[in-house]
Amino acid sequence: MKMEKFEVKQEHKDTEGNPEIKGKRRQTQQEIAYQDPPSAARKARAVVTNPTHIAVALAYDPDEDPAPKILVMGKGVTAESIVKVALENNVPIMRNVPLAQLLYNKGKMGHYIPEETYEAIAEVLKWLDTIEATAEPEYNVDLFK
């Protein structure tokens, strides 16, 4: 039985994903990769730190993404630059040593967070909702010391 051209395209979309969405994701990842990595932190929803050695900037738009993404991450001087950019742009910073280490070791820049971090990231998102709802948020907190 021979498939029609439309059926072949539809089967390809079903197995490989919608090409338009894949292209948009790839374009966003390339834009982030080609800019100065720490400067990508200004677009973050939050930065998770360990407090000076590791920094991971996260982005999340629940209307577009199934899970938060790692925008940029770094160690040492790069981590310090990420934190500096986040502070300059009023991006909330959370100190969570185990989460920062797990994201850094298991995650990849431009990709969704690892599944094993979903529960901890849910707490971060809950914290973000809380500080965004208050008039004078405290942007830098220590959690899970």
C-alpha positions, 0 to 999 in steps of 0.5 A: 500500500502506497502512502500519499504525500500528505500521509508521509508528511503527517507520519514524519511530524508524528514521529520526528516532531513538527519541523516549525517548532523544532526550527524555532527551538533550534534558532533560540538555542543558537541565539543564546549560544552565540551571545556572551553566555553570562549575558543570557542570564538577563533573560532568565526567570531565576538563577540557582547558585552554589553560592559562588562556584556554580550558577545556572540560569533558568527560563520558563514560559508555561505557555510555550515550554513543557518544562524549564530550560537551562539558558546558561550555566557556568563554574568559577568566573563564569558563574560569578558573571552570571550572578553579576548579570542577574543582579544587574537585571533584577533576576531572582537568585536562589542559593540551593547547593544540591540543585545547582550541582545537579543541574550543572552535572546533569543538565545541558545549556539550551535544553530542558531541565533533567527529569530528576530535578522537576520536584526541586524546580517546582519549589523554585517556581513556587518561590518565584510566584511568591516573590512576584506577588509581593510588592517588595520581593527579596530576590536573593535567598538561601534555600536548602543550606 
